[in-house]
Amino acid sequence: MCGRFSLTANLNNLQARFDFEGRDLVYRLRYNVAPTQAVLAVVNDGRNRAEFMRWGLIPFWAKDPGVGSRMINARAETVAKKPSFRQALRQRRCLVLADGFFEWKREGTKKFPMYITARSREPFGMAGLFETWKAPSGETVRSCAIITTGPNSLMEPIHDRMPVILPRDAEATWLDLSIGDAGALTPLLVPYPAGEMEAYPVSTLVNPPKNDFPECILPAG
């Protein structure tokens, strides 16, 4: 599962790294992004373009947006088969931008938050799917889910799932919507190399989603 993450790179660095247009983006640094909140995603409609989407995919056929809170993740092993995700896999893929994510490690009867990031500290793109949902009132909501996979050796002691972090050379393929064959896409949905990541414990300040400040990602103690 991926249920919290951060995005603390400045907008200029993100635009240089992911080569996107992002006009009129009202952007701020995020240290504790939680489900149902706005996340920064990159889509390709002939060019890379960044926009904010609600985290928690709302299928186009949903009767109310509440279903999205239960669909923050899609499992790589079943994403090509699940009715809620299979069409989006073929036609509506995005990168959800982050520079670290949180997971809670169980020790006995307690859980302790861990922060996992790239050794380089560079931002990365997580494989995402998106939908456009229209409310009965006429409101349009763009929403997304993050795809998860099994853990690499770094994550195994922490949790049994991790987000799919796409290598830089796979991002263009993922965003290329002329590719609609699940057989060409699912091989990308694998654990990121453990040697290129690191993890460390952080304060329980991160537990409440309302806490969104730099102390959330500082090493505990």
Secondary structure, DSSP 8 states (H G I E B T S, - for coil): ----EEE-S-HHHHHHHHT-B-TT-----EEEE-TTSEEEEEEESSSEEEEEEEES---TT-SSGGGGGG-SEEETTTTTT-TTTHHHHHH-EEEEEESEEEEEEEETTEEEEEEEEETT---EEEEEEEEEEE-TTS-EEEEEEEEEE---TTTTTT-S-EE-EE-GGGHHHHH-TT---HHHHGGG-S---GGGEEEEEB-GGGSSTT--SGGGGSB--
